[in-house]
Amino acid sequence: MKKTASQTDLVKPMGLLLVLMLLLAGCTTPRLEAVVKIYDFGPAPVQTAATEVRPGLAAVALFEPQVGPALEGNAVLYRLAYADAQQLKPYALTRWSMPPAQLISQRLRQQLGEQRAVVAPGEAVAQFNVRLVLEEFSQVFDSPAQSHGLLRLRATLSQRIAGSEAVLAQRSFVVQQPAPTPDAQGAVRALTSASDQAVGQVSAWLARFH
């Protein structure tokens, strides 16, 4: 059926009005932008008493930690153990402030530094070398509603003797901490708690060698 002139004249302004309304809606509707949350371990645990470097404990050189390719970045990772435990997945909108191995090394340096001198690798004053390898650092879901933070860390202690380096001891530390919530925030809390526990264990282990 052919449109009359009056119908055509009516359609044009209605079409323009619709376009104008869409343009106005685009201007007034707030844009929802994804915000990435950045986390670190927070302040180091406060000591209950003042501490100072103890002369009886030898100076140590703490090397840059080593990691596998999956842990090189800043992603907060998780595994669905109930579905596919072999696959590591990153949370889309949550990141660590630096690679997790560096956060752990920083925490260990702080704790060791309360009782002994911690120096850069290669300094002559260091009697021992400490190397860390971070093997696992993820939130593991045993079910959709239940998860825990899992940390697996290997520490190697060596000493320079007559121009060569001799390995004195090596130990693996495995720590699990329950996640308070089954999400990225729960992962951060569980893994931070696991890291503080592991750092305390490494520090106590090193103290055995003075």
N, C-alpha and C positions, 0 to 999 in steps of 0.2 A: 504494500500500500504506500502511495506517495505521501510525503509529509507536506502539510500546508505551510505557507509562509509564516504564519503565526507560530506554528510548532517549531520551525527551524529557528526563529528568533528567540524562542524560549530556551531551547537546548543550549545555545551558545553561552548565555550568561550563567546557566546552571553549571556548565562544564568549567568555566573560569572560576566560579565560586568554589567548586570542589577542589581545583588545583590550589587555590589560595588557602583553603582550609588545611590541606595536606602540608603546604609549606609552613604555615603557622604552627602546626602540630610538631613538625620537625624542629622548629626553633625553640619551642617551649618544653618539649619532653627532655628530661635530664638524661645525659648519656651515662650508661653504666660501664665503667672501665674496671677491668680486673686489676686488683692491687696485690702485688707480691709481698708477702710478709717475710721479714728477715730476722733470723734468730741466732743468738750465740748461747754460751753456757751461763750467762749472767755473772754476777759477782762471785768471786771465789769464796768458799766457806770461811767464815770469820773464825779466827783462832781464839780460844778461850783465854789464852795467856800469851804474853809477849814472847816472841821467839827470836833467836839470833843464831848466826852461823856458828856451828860447833866445831872447834879445832880438830876433834877426833875424826870427823867425817871428811873423806878425801874429796877434792874438787872433781867434777865430772864434766865431760863435754857431751852435750846433747845434740845429736845429728838431726837433720831434717827427716821426718818420718816418711816411710815408703808406703805406697798403696797400690792396689790393682786398678785397672782402667775404670771400673765401675765407681770407685770412690775418689776419683780425681777431682770431680766437680763439687759444687755446693748444694746439690740436690738432697732433699730429705727423702730417703728411700724406704720402701716397705715391700714385704713379701706376703702373698696369700698362701700360707702353708697348707691350708685345707683344700686349695684348688690347684696351685702350681708353685711349689716351693722353690723351684729352680729359677724363677723369673723375678728380677728386681724391677720395681716400678717407682718412678719419682712422683711426688706430689706436685701438682701443676703450679700452685700459687704459694709455695713455701720453700724457703731457701735458708741454708746456713750462711752466716756472714763471711765465712772462709771455709775451705775444705775441712771436713771433720778431723782428719789426722792432724792438721795444724792447730785446731782448737784443743785437741787432747794434748799435743806437745806443749802448747802454751800453758795449759793447766798444770801439767807435770813440772814444767820449769818454775812456775810460781811456787808449787809445794816444795820441790827440792830446794829452791832458793831460800826457804825459811830456815834451813838447817845446815846447808853446805853451799860452797861456791859452785855456780853453774856457768860454764864459759863456752865460748864458741869452739867448734872443732878445729884442731890444729894448735891450740894454745898449749905452750909447754907446761903450764901449771896443772893441767888436767891429768890426773892419774888414771882415770877410767874413761872409756867411751861408752855411751849408751845409744843404741839404735832401736827404733821402733818400726814395726810393720803392722799396719792396720788391715786386718783380713776381713772383718765383717762389722758393719755399722748400719743396722736397719731395724725397722719395726716389723715384727713377725706376727701375722694374724693367725691364731689357732682356729678361730671362727670369725664370722662377720662382726661379732660384738666384743670379742676378747683378743687382746694382743699384748705383746711385751717388746721392750727394746733389747736388742741383742748386740753385744760388743765382743769382738774377738781380736785380741792384741798380742803380738809376739815381741818380747824384749830381749835384746842381746847385750851382754856386758863384756867388754874386752879391755885389755890393758896393753900399752906399748912397752915392750921389753927388748932392749938391745936393738933398737931400730926396726923391730917388727911388731906386729899386733897379734896378740894371742887371745882367743876367746876363753873367757873364764866361766861363763854360765849363760844359759838361755832358758827362757820360760814363756809359756803361753798363758794368757789370762782370758778367761771367759766369764762374762758377767751378763746376767739377765735381770731386767727390772720391769715390773708390770706397768703398762700404760694406763693412765687414769681414764682416758677416753679413746675410742677407736677412730682417731682422726690424726691430722698433722700435728695439732697442738699436743695430743697425747704422745705422739712419737717424740717430739722435742723434749718433753718432760722426762720420759722414760730413758731416752738416750743420754740426756744430761746427767741424770742420776747414775746411770751405768758408768759413765765416763768418770765421775767423781770417785766412785767406788774402785774402778780399775786404777786410777791414778794413785789412790791410797795404797793399793796392793803393790803396785810397782815401786813406790817409795819405800815401803816396808821391806820389800825384797832386796832392794839395793843397799839398804842400811846394814844388811847382814855381811856385806863385803867391805864395809867402811869406806 
